[in-house]
Amino acid sequence: MRIQLSEHFDYKKLIRFTLPTIIMMIFSLIYGVIDGAFVSNGVGSDAFAAVNLIMPVLMILGSIGYMIGTGR
């Protein structure tokens, strides 16, 4: 989909343009929750704390990747 600045930009085009990024972010968050549940139940609280410490770094890197990937 190519969007020109001279075109009329309505909500349908906005949703169509941003929906893939929103879906990827939702799946990434679900992955983080499920990963935390398995780590806390399987390994223990120390490993769960380690996952919670590194998760913001992974989210920042992922959001930069999403911006570059969907920027076309």
Sequence and secondary structure as in RCSB ss.txt:
>XXXX:A:sequence
MRIQLSEHFDYKKLIRFTLPTIIMMIFSLIYGVIDGAFVSNGVGSDAFAAVNLIMPVLMILGSIGYMIGTGR
>XXXX:A:secstr
    TTS   HHHHHHHHHHHHHHHHHHHHHHHHHHHHHHHHT HHHHHHHHHHHHHHHHHHHHHHHHHHH 
